[in-house]
């Protein structure tokens, strides 16, 4: 068992499952928004507003934002532990890796809060 | 390559002797290839050895059983002893031989396999069974035995693990295709009772889950085995035991 404290769930299986489930949600949302844009010839503010007035659209969008957060975190964590590790950067690689992970975390967290604000803010 | 007359072949070999050389370099040898037969790459190495007795490479059984002579041949990992020249040349002028990638080089084509063996050791490559031993042996039905086909044949040549980028980046944490094939070999064994412990040991983000399924391992395995499939089975076992 390899120890980790910075990955999303501590468990490889859990991360792996979340990565796949979030991918399905992202794909479904892409189809939904893509389908909406294709089937609505000219989208104006009124239409866009009334689409997001519906609670289920807001819930689906929030679920998608959370899926992006989860998916991005697992993905970026994997990238940093593959390419910013001691084999690539030497013994003090953690001094680069951890700050990059922190930046990713702050970005992901900000997007989630910002997304909630956009959806329910007014 | 199988012309009836003798031909010459240029072979570029990775050379590095840490006691003399500051850094590795490629050295060209011209080898006379006897006509009328298709040599194996190991035969070519042996012909080079006649010219340059200092060249270091591993070989033992020379028939694909011991797994000693895994090398990188024209960019692909393979066992030199069972790889015919005709197969790897395919119109190319030069034969390029390098050590297996990703492992530290001891000398020329000889690599330090410690990390590879450490991962193998980690998966406990032996039967664990706490139940009282029967008088003669633990029996298996033909169906149970069949589950081990395609798993037990691994000869630990390291061609697969050293073709795997995930193993290159994290050889200390990712078990690698060879080790995972062996891990599944014991998970699938009806005589083994340590399934839960074995699965618990693998449930971290590195040991199994660093596999991205690119199947380099399947493409290079000289025994035609499928580590990616075994890794899929391990994931399934982990998932069904935990969901």
Contacts between the chains, C-beta under 8 A, distances in Angstrom:
chain1	res1	chain2	res2	distance
A	1	B	200	7.1
A	1	B	201	5.3
A	1	B	202	7.9
A	1	B	203	7.3
A	1	B	204	5.2
A	1	B	207	7.3
A	2	B	173	4.7
A	2	B	204	4.5
A	2	B	205	7.4
A	2	B	206	4.3
A	2	B	207	5.9
A	3	B	204	7.4
A	4	B	204	6.5
A	4	B	205	5.7
A	4	B	206	7.5
A	7	B	205	4.9
A	11	B	203	5.6
A	11	B	204	7.2
A	11	B	205	7.6
A	12	B	202	7.8
A	12	B	203	5.8
A	12	B	204	4.9
A	12	B	205	4.0
A	12	B	206	6.9
A	12	B	207	7.0
A	12	B	208	6.4
A	12	B	209	3.7
A	13	B	203	5.2
A	13	B	209	7.2
A	13	B	235	7.6
A	13	B	238	4.8
A	13	B	239	6.5
A	13	B	242	5.9
A	15	B	205	5.5
A	15	B	209	6.8
A	16	B	209	5.1
A	16	B	235	7.0
A	17	B	239	7.0
A	17	B	243	7.7
A	77	B	205	7.9
A	78	B	205	7.7
A	78	B	210	7.9
A	81	B	170	7.3
A	81	B	205	7.9
A	81	B	206	7.9
A	82	B	166	7.5
A	82	B	169	4.5
A	82	B	170	7.0
A	82	B	210	7.9
A	83	B	169	7.0
A	85	B	169	6.6
A	85	B	170	6.7
A	87	B	168	7.9
A	87	B	169	6.4
A	87	B	170	7.5
A	87	B	171	7.8
A	88	B	169	7.5
